[in-house]
């Protein structure tokens, strides 16, 4: 099966639904499962969606993450940083985000939460040794980013 990105899948769905809306003769075939088959086919392809991983950099000890740019990020820690986020989803919408982090060979760099970031109770501290890897999992609950650390 060819890999499709999210935009291709949404465009196919929109084209089909536009055709349904403009061609009432298609509607009876929907009862026979055509629409359900199409939706099942399109949504089953979501597992094949390729998502870009955006590489983050710090500027004067601040990493600003644009949440409209991607859901998956990578960050090489070379200094102590503060995480700040822009373009959070609208109130009423949720989102999940992952940041793959690696300490440089020196290690020991810390991450400070910026505005609207809350640590999960009892969350582990990120690994701080040289070349150590961990992930930050973030969930936007409509008002705050809830952060969890997964040491790898």
Secondary structure as the mmCIF struct_conf table of DSSP 4:
data_model
#
loop_
_struct_conf.conf_type_id
_struct_conf.id
_struct_conf.beg_label_comp_id
_struct_conf.beg_label_asym_id
_struct_conf.beg_label_seq_id
_struct_conf.end_label_comp_id
_struct_conf.end_label_asym_id
_struct_conf.end_label_seq_id
HELX_RH_AL_P HELX_RH_AL_P1 UNK A 6 UNK A 22
HELX_RH_3T_P HELX_RH_3T_P1 UNK A 24 UNK A 26
HELX_RH_AL_P HELX_RH_AL_P2 UNK A 27 UNK A 31
TURN_TY1_P TURN_TY1_P1 UNK A 32 UNK A 33
HELX_RH_AL_P HELX_RH_AL_P3 UNK A 34 UNK A 44
HELX_RH_3T_P HELX_RH_3T_P2 UNK A 45 UNK A 48
HELX_LH_PP_P HELX_LH_PP_P1 UNK A 52 UNK A 52
STRN STRN1 UNK A 53 UNK A 56
STRN STRN2 UNK A 59 UNK A 59
TURN_TY1_P TURN_TY1_P2 UNK A 60 UNK A 61
STRN STRN3 UNK A 62 UNK A 66
TURN_TY1_P TURN_TY1_P3 UNK A 67 UNK A 69
BEND BEND1 UNK A 71 UNK A 71
STRN STRN4 UNK A 72 UNK A 77
BEND BEND2 UNK A 78 UNK A 79
STRN STRN5 UNK A 81 UNK A 86
BEND BEND3 UNK A 87 UNK A 87
HELX_LH_PP_P HELX_LH_PP_P2 UNK A 88 UNK A 90
TURN_TY1_P TURN_TY1_P4 UNK A 91 UNK A 92
STRN STRN6 UNK A 95 UNK A 103
BEND BEND4 UNK A 105 UNK A 106
STRN STRN7 UNK A 111 UNK A 113
TURN_TY1_P TURN_TY1_P5 UNK A 115 UNK A 116
STRN STRN8 UNK A 117 UNK A 119
HELX_LH_PP_P HELX_LH_PP_P3 UNK A 120 UNK A 120
TURN_TY1_P TURN_TY1_P6 UNK A 121 UNK A 122
HELX_LH_PP_P HELX_LH_PP_P4 UNK A 123 UNK A 127
BEND BEND5 UNK A 129 UNK A 129
TURN_TY1_P TURN_TY1_P7 UNK A 130 UNK A 131
STRN STRN9 UNK A 133 UNK A 140
BEND BEND6 UNK A 142 UNK A 143
STRN STRN10 UNK A 145 UNK A 151
#
